[in-house]
Amino acid sequence: TNLLGVRAVIAESYERIHRSNLVGMGVIPFTFEDGATWENLGLKGDETVSIEGLADIKPREKKIAKVTFADGTVKEVPILCRIDTLDELTYVNNGGILQTVLRDLAA
């Protein structure tokens, strides 16, 4: 996922292992806030989503996803970072668990 340039994923919820796997691959998992769903936001899959401040993200931090629809309209959607621990933050900042282990071995 990270190899494809994916930095973050937004979902309504995660199974524990799926969230952990994303973090382990260096991808930041987010969930919608305030009862938002793909359906009630009117998302179809042709939107562009941007999230500012990923480089200095903190565990459980709230962010705003700017969703740009095909017609050019923009909607701001509150989201919650599901990096839950400082260890997970280290994995994401290093690009994943493997990269973290390799850095530790090289140090």
Secondary structure, DSSP 8 states (H G I E B T S, - for coil): -GGGT--EEEES---HHHHHHHHHTT-EEEEE-TT--HHHHT--S--EEEES-GGG--TT-EEEEEEE-TTS-EEEEEEEE---SHHHHHHHHHTSHHHHHHHHHH-
